[in-house]
C-alpha cells in the first residue's frame, strides 16, 4: 500500500502518461510525463523504474479492452461477423489511442507483456480468419499480416481532429472490411 500522497503522484503520472502517449505516441520523453503530472523525475523513476514499466502500466486497460475485443470476435459463432466486429472495434480503439497501437506493434523483448499479448491475440485472430476463409466470407489469400497492415495504417486516424475521428474510424473500418470480403 502506498501513502495517499504517493498514490496520488502515481495516479497523476499514469494519467499524464496516458494522455501524452495517446496524443503523441511513444516518443514522449519521461521528463515530459513528469512535468505534465507536476512531479519531479525522481518521483517518476521511483514509481516506474523503466520506460517499459510506465508504458505497460499506462496501457493495462487498453490491453484488457483489446483482449476482450478479440475474445468476443472469436466467440461469435459466425466467423465473418466476429472478424468484422474485431476490425471495427480495433479500428475504433486505434483511433482513440495512438500510443497503444505503437506499443502493441513495437518490437519489444520476447518476454515483454506487449509481445506476449500480441502473439497470443494474433494466433487467436489467425484461427478466426481461417474459420472465415473456410466459410468463404473472408478472401482466400488473407494472411494475418494483412490485418496487422490495416491496424498500422489506421494509426493515422489519431491525426484526424477529435470531433471527426469516430466517423473517420468507422469509414476506414468499412473500407477495410470491404477489402477483406471473400
N, C-alpha and C positions, 0 to 999 in steps of 0.2 A: 504494500500500500504506500502510495506517495502522500506526502503532506498536501494540504489543499492548495498551497501556492505552487508547489512543484507540479501537481496535476493540472492546474490552470496553465502553467507555462507549456506543459506537454500538449495540452489541448490546443492552445494558440499556435504552437509550432505545426501541429498536424493540419489545422485549418489553413494556415498560411501556405504550407507546402501543397495542399490540395488545390487551393486557388491558383497559385503560381504555376504548378505543373499543368493544371487544366488550361490555363490561359496561354502559357508559353512553351509547354513541353518540358522535357527533362534537362534542357540546357541551363536551367535556372541555377544560380550558384547558391551554396549553402549559406553564405553571408546574407544574401538577399532574402532567403527564407527567415533567417533570424531577425533581420530588420523589419520585415513585414509583421512578424509575430511580436515585435518590440521586446526582444530578449537579446542577450549577448551571445556571441558564437560559442562560448564555453557552455552555456546552458543547452544550446542545441546539441553539441557533441556529447554532453553528459547524458542526455536522453536518447540520442541516436548516434552511436559511435561512428557509424559509417553512412555514407550516402545511400547505399543499398538498404540499410535498415530503415531509413526515413522513407524511401520510396515504397518499400514493401508495406510498411505500416500505413502510409498515406493512401495506398490503393487497396487495402484489405477489403473494404466494402465493394469496390468495383470488381475485385476478383470474385467475390461471392455472387454478385449480380451476373457477371459473365458466366460463371459456372451454372447458375440457375437457368439462364437463357439456353445454354447448350443441353442441360438435363431435360428441360421442358420440350425442346425441339426433338430430342432423341426419343422421348417417351410418347410422342404423338404416334398413334397407330398408322396414320397416313404420312409416309416419309417425305413426300413432297411438301405437304402443309407444314411439317416440322422443319424442313430445310428452309422454306420461305420465312417462317417465323424467326428462325435463327438469323438469317440475313437481315431482315428488317430490324430486329431488336439490337443486334450487334452494331448495325449502322447507326442507330439512334444513340447507343452508348458511346460509340466512336465520335459522333458529332459533338456530344456534350463534354468529352474529356480527352483532349489531345494527348496529355501526358500519360494516361493509362495505356493507350494504344502504343505509344512509344515504348513504355516499359514492357508491355506484353510482347511486343515484337522484337525487343532488343536481344542481342546475342550476349547472354549472360553466362555465368559459370554453370556447369551442368547440374549442380545441385541447388541452384537458387530457386526460390519459391515461384518466380515467374516462369522459369524454364520448365520446371516440373508441371506447373499448372497448364502451360501452353501445350506441352507434349500430350498430356492426358486429354485435354479438350480437343485437340486436333485429331487424336485417334478416335474419339467418340464421333466427331464430325465426319471423319472418313468413313466410318461404318454407316452413318446416316446417309451419306452421299451414295454409298454402294447400294443401300436399300432403294433409294430414289432412282438410281440408274437402272436397277433390275426391274423396277416397276415401269420404267420408260418415261418418267416425268422429268428426270434430270438428263442433260445432254450426255451422250455416251463417252465423250472424250474428257469429261470432268476429272480433274485431279484436285486434291486438297490445296495445292499451291494456287489454284485459281481463286479459291475463297480467300486465301491469305492475300493475294494480289488485290482483290476488291477491298479488303479491310485496310490495306496500306494506302490504296487510292482514296479511300474515304477519310483519311486523316486530314485531307484538305478541307473537309466540311467545317473544321474548327475555325477556319479563317472567314467563314460566312458570318455576317453580322448576327448576333444572338437572336434578334427578332425574326430572322428569316431561316435560322438554322434547322428547325424542325421540318419545315416544308422542303428545304433542300435535301435533308437526310431522307425523307420519305421518297422524294423523286429519284434520288440516287439509288435507293434500295429497289425501287420499281424497275429501273433500268437494269440493275444487276440481276434481279430475278428473271427478267425477260432474256437476258444473255445466257442464263443457266438453263433455261427451259429446254427440255428434250424434244 
